[in-house]
Amino acid sequence: MKRKILIKKFLLLVMIMITNITFTTANQVETTKNKEMNKIKTVLENNSKMDISYYSENEIRTELKKAGVNSKSIEAFIIANNNSIKKNIDIEQVKKEFLKAIELDNKNYLALDAIGRIIVLYSKDNAKNSYFEAIKYFEKALKINPKFENAYKHLIWMYYNLSIDEEDNKKLNDFLEKRKAFSEQLIKLFSEKPEGYDSLYGYYSDKEDYDKATTIIKKAIELYFKTKAKYYYYELGDDIHSSEYEYTNEHSGNILEFHLLEIYMDKGDDKKTFDYFFKLYEKKRKKPDTYSGLKSDFAARIKDLNEKYKNKDKKLYQENLKRFKALGIKLDND
């Protein structure tokens, strides 16, 4: 995400209809405009340092023109997309702006995707109902552009969310299979991007095919650390002002490393679990506090696992105790 970031443009149209508008008023408007631009510029420059980048207005115009979307719809989308980044946004107003872009041209798949995101992120309705409603928009976007990466990613995320706590086995299996199908298609279209692998490993992990899950998650981790993600503003909304690091590929790779540790534990490969845990625990990361909870949780679980070897394999048990102490991990008897 180190690609160049283009600062959000503020379109301030001042129409002088009367002659008694003073220069002082004009200067005040300009000062307010500059202050707001500087705030956004600072945020985006900070994000650039964290490997976050965004599609520029020109890139969006080129993309939608190529899809045959008319210029009025494109410009309406750009206005809505720009507004979605503002602090304390009026989400209903932004939603209306995206809907306007769709009304102007129903081929505007970016606007459809944006509406789906808004429904999921801001809906006050039952969560599952909002997922099903959002899915309709993502599917419409995908029908218009079968190679639209975001639609696949968002559909995968919806079916993952729907599968959580689903007690009906038939529905659960349906959600899992749809997630798998979209993941495989995403990999087919974008084999050098990590998101398809990220989802697909989860499918095989849920099916307890840990060998296949391990192979796939390692590929996802490799690609997260090799690639930089890119976003449309509407995907992050006002989160851009606070939790930007969570949207970096680096962060996703770090999180998946802990998921890989979980797979080793689920598989019962204790030797590999111990070795990988110690490697992860001592790894240096940006924003280390972000991972302190995960590290503490796994440390407690690994210490419990080690107790299994107290009498079973005393040598391994003692070696692990030394490694815990070397990393500053407190033992129960400390």
N, C-alpha and C positions, 0 to 999 in steps of 0.2 A: 504493500500500500504506500510505497514511497513515490509513486508517480505524482507528478505535479498536481497540486490542488488549486482549483480556480475558485476564488472567493465569490461567495454569493453576491449577486448584483441587486442593488436596491433601485427599483424604478420609481423615481419620484417625479411625477408630472405636475409642474406648477403652472397653472393657467392664470395669467394676469388679466382679469376681466374688468378691474376698476383701477383708477389712477392713484388712489390714496393708499396703496400698499407701500409701506416704507421699506427702505433698505435694511433697517434694523430687523424687521420681521423676516425678510429673506435670509439674513445672516443667521438668525436663530434657527430657521428651518435647516439651513446648511449645517450648522453646528450639531443639531440633533441627529441629522443623517450621518455625519461623520463619526459621531460617538458610537452609534449603533453599528456602523460598518467596522469600526475598530474593534468592537467587542467580538463580532463574528470572526473577524480576521485573526484575532488572538487565539480564539478557540480552534479555528481550522489550522493555524500554524502549529499549535501544540499537538493537534491530531496528526499532522504530517510527521512530526518527530516520533510519534507512536505508530507509524506505518499505517495510517488510515487515509484513504483517498476516496474521491467522489467523482461521479460522472459530471462533466461540465455541461453547461447549457448547449454549447455547440455539438458536443458528442451526442446529447439527447436528440437534438434536432436532426442530426445526420441519421441516427438510428431509426427514428420514427418516420422520417421522410422515405427511407429505404423500404419501410413496411407499407408505404402508401397512405400514411395518416396525413390528413390535411393540416395546413399551417395554423389555422385557428385553434384546432384541438391541441396541437403541439404547444403553442404559446400558452394556452390555458393550463396545460399540464405543468409547464415550467413555472408558472406563477404559483400553482398549488404546491409543487415540489419545493420551491424556495421558501414558501410560508411554513412548511412543515418542520423547518429547522428552528423556528423562533422559540424562545423561551415563553412559557405560559401560553402555549398556542390555544386558540379556539378551535378545537378539533372538529366540531360540527361545521364550522365555516370552511375549514380546509377540506373536509369530506365533500361539501357542496361544490368546491372548486374542482376537485377531481371528477365528480359526477358531471360537471359542466363539460369537462374535456371529453368524457365518454359520449355525452349528448351531441357534441359537435362532430364526433367521429367514433363510431362504436368499434373501430379497429384499433383504437389506442390501448394496446395491451398493458402498457406501463401504468396507465390510470386504473385499469381493472385490478392490476396487482396491488396498487397502492390502496384501493378501497378494501381489498381483502386484508391487508396488513392493519388498516385502521380498525376494522371490525374485530380482529383478534386482540389487538393491543388495548382498545378503549371501550369495548362492549361492556355494558352493565348487565347484559343478559346472562343466562346460564352458559357456562364456559363451553360445554359441548355443542350447544345450539349455535354459538358464535363460530365454532370450528366448521360446522356443516355449512353455515352461511358463507364463510370465507372461502371454503373449498369451491363453491360455485363460481366465484370470481377468478380464482386461480386457474380453474379448469377452462373458463372462457378465454383467459389470457393465453393459455397453452394451445387452445384450439386455433387461435389467430396466428400464434407464432410457436410452432412445435419445437423450436430450438431455443426457447426463452428459458435461460438457466434459472432465474429467480422463481418462476412458477413451479419448477420441479422441486427446488429447495423448500419452498413454502408448503407444497403439498406433502412432501415427506414429513415436515415438521407437524402438520395437522394430523396426519395419520399416526404419528408417534404419540402425540398428545391424546388422541382418541383411544389408543391402546392401553394407556395407563389406567389401572383400576377397572378395566372392562371385565366383567364377570361372565358375560355371555361368550362361550368358547367360539361359537360360529362367527360372531361379530369380531372378536379378538383376532381370529385367524384371517378374516377378511381385511382388517386394518393392517395386519403384519404383511400380508401378501401384496397389498397395494403399495405399502412402504417399500417393499423389496423391488417391485416392478419399477417404481419411479427412481429408485436408487440405481438400479442397473442401467436404466435409460440415461440417467445423468452421467454415469461413468462412460457409457458408450459415446455420448456427445462431447464430454469434457474429461477425457481420461487423465489429463495432467492437473486437474483440480481436485481438492481433497474432499469436498462435501459429499459426493456420492459414496465414497469409501467409508466416510464417517458414519453414514446412515446404515450402509449394508453390513458392516461388522456387527452392529447392534442386532440386526435380524438373526444372524447366525449365533450370536451370543445367547439370545432369547431361546433359540432352538437347541442350545447346549452343544453346538458344534464348535468347540473352543479352538481347535486347530485352524479351521477356516477363519474364524473370527480374529485370531491372532495375526494371521497373514494379512488380512484386509486392514485391520486397525494400524498395523505397522506402516502400511502404504499411506494411510491417511495422515499419520503423524509425520512421515517423511515429507509429504506434499504441503502440509501446513507450514512447516519450517522453511520450505523452499519457495513458497509463493506468497503473494500479497493480495489481499482481498480488495474489492472496490464496491462502493455502495452508491445507491441513489439516496438523496437526503431523506425521502419518506421512510426508508427502511429503519432509520435510527430515530428520527424525530428529535425531540428535545433531549433525548439521552446523550446526544452528541456533546452536550455541555458538561456531562458529569462522568459517565461510565464508558468512555470511548475505548479504554484498553481492552475491555471485555469483548470488543468486536474485532480485535486483531487476530490474524491467523496464528501469530505466536502464542497468544493466550489459548486458542483452541487446541493447538498442539500440546501445550503444557497440561491442559485438562485431560486430553486423551491419553497421555502417558499414565495418569492415575487410573484411567479406565482399563488400560492394558494390565496394570498391576492387579486390578479386580478380576480380570479374566484368568490370570495365573492362579489367583487364590481359588476361584470357582472351579478351575480344572484340577486343583489339588497338587499342583506342581510346586511343592514347598521350597525346594532348593532354589529354583528360579525365582520364586516369590521373594525369598530373603535377599538374594543378590540384587534383584531389580529394585526392591524397596530401598536398600541402602544407597544405591546409585541415585534414585530419585530424591531421596531426602537431602543429600549433600549438593544437589545441583543448584547452581546460581541462576536466579531468574530476575527479570524486571518485576517490579511491584511484588516483592516477596510476601508481603502481608496478605496478598490476595489468596495465597496458597497455604497459609499457616493452619487454617482449619482442617484442610485435607490432610496435611502432613501429620497433625496431631491425631486425627481419627485413625489413619492407617498405622501410625506408630503404636497406638493402643492395641490394635488388632494383630499387628505383627508380634508384639510382645506376648500376647495370649497364644499365638500360634507357636512361638518358641517354647512355651511351657510344655508343649506336647513332646518336646525332645529332651526334657530334663533328665529322664531316665532311659528314654529310647535311644538317644544318641548324645551322650554327654559332651563329646568333643564339639559337635556342631552347636550345641546349646551354649557352651562356654565361649566359643568363637563369636556367636551372635551377641552375647552379653558385652563382650569387649567392644564390638562394633557400635552397639547402642551408646556405651559410655563415651567412645571416641567422637560421636556426633552430638554429644550433650543431651541425649535422650534419658530422662530420669527413669530409673527402675523402681519397682514397687517397694523395694527394701532400702532405697536411698534416703 
